Amino acid sequence: MYRLVLTLTASLCALPAFASETTFEQVKIDAGATLFETECRRCHAVDATGDSYSPPLENIVGRGAGTYEDYDYSIALEASGIVWTEAALRAWIEDNAGFMPGTKMRHVGISDRTVQDFILSYLVSISTQDNSAIAE
């Protein structure tokens, strides 16, 4: 994974000095999509059309934790009252069992903040729906 991060980081550094903020953000999103496929996709699909063991992550940012319909969440997550903000997702990505004791999800945490940043950029990019009604 670190080789992938180094390659992606080198791509960011290779951007021309005149590259716009939009270009930079798109590179982060693209890197995040690649890392999502490597780190998250084995369990999570992007949307409901993909095969998945876990709830799809489209529109995760701003969604209330444990609110995706027809998924059997742990009691801990369902009763948490947490809204998936970028900060909450970062904590989850880094150490989900520490962040939410009693969760069913098991994964090796991602402690590299750059990798977290890229994955978060991607998750934000696939969160186009206003989830404020769900998050309340």
N, C-alpha and C positions, 0 to 999 in steps of 0.2 A: 504494500500500500504506500509506503514512503517513497518508493520509486515513482509511483503515479503522482503523488503530491509534488515531488520535485519537478517532474515533467510539466505538470499544470502550472506550478509557480513560475517555472522558466518561461512558459508561454505568456504569462501575465507580464513578466519583465521585458519580453521581447516586443511588446506593443510600442508603436511609434509614440514619440513624445506628444504628438498632436491628437492622439486617440481620445475620443470623447468619453465622458463618464458613462454614457450609454454603452459604448463598446466595452469598457472595463466591466460593467455590471453584466453584460451578456457573456463575457468570458467566465466570470464567476458562476453564472447560472449553468453554463455548459460544463464547467468543471464539476459543479455540484450534481448535475445529471449523471455524469460518469461515475462519481463517487457513490451516488444513490444506487446505481446499478450494481456496484461492487459490494457495498456495505448493507444496503437496506432491502433490495429487491427480492432477495431469496424468501422474504416473508411478506413484504408489503408491495402491493400493486399501486400504481399511480391512481387509477380510477376503478370503478366497480366492474368494468369489463375485463380486467386482468385477473388471472388466477392469483389467489392470495390466501395465506393462512391467517392474516391479520387484517384489520380494517385498511381500506385504501387511504392514501395520504393527500389526495387532491383536496384542496380547501381546508387543510389542517390548521393553518394559521388563523386564529380567531375562533376556532371551534372549541366548544366545551369538551373537556376530556370525558371519554366514556359515553359520548352521545351519538356516535354513528349507528344508525338503525340496523337492526338484525345482526349485531355482533355481540357475542357473549363475553363482556368485559369482566375483569375481576371486580369484586365488591369495592376494593380499595380505590381503584381508578374511577369507577362509576360514581362513587360517593365523594370524590375528592373536591369537587367544585372548581377545579383548575380549568383555566382557559389556556389553550395552546398559543401563548405568545412566543416570540423568538427566544426570550430568556428562559421560559419554561421548556421549550424544545431543546435548547442548548443543554440545560441541566439533565434532561431525559437522555439525550444522545450520549452525554458523558458518563452517566451512572444512573440508569433508570431504576434499578433496585434500591439504590440509596435515596433517590429522589422520591420514589413512590414504593415504600415497603408494602409487600402484599400483591404487587403486580404479577400478572401471568407471564409477561414478556421477559425473555432471557436473551441477553446479547452481551458481547464483550464491548464495553464502553469505548467510545472514541474520544480520547483526551486531547488530541491535536486540535488546537483552536482554529487553525487554517482549514482543516478538513471540515470542522463544524461550520465555519463561515460559508464554505462552498455549498455544503448540503443545505444549510439554512437559506441561502440565496435561491437555490433550486426550489425548496419547499414554498418560499414566498411567491416564486414565479408561477407555481401551480395552484396558488390560493387566490383565485379571482372572484370568488363568491363572497358576499357579505354574510359572515357567520354571526353577526352580533345577536341575532334573535336566538340562535342555538346556544351561544355562550352565556346567556343570562340565566 
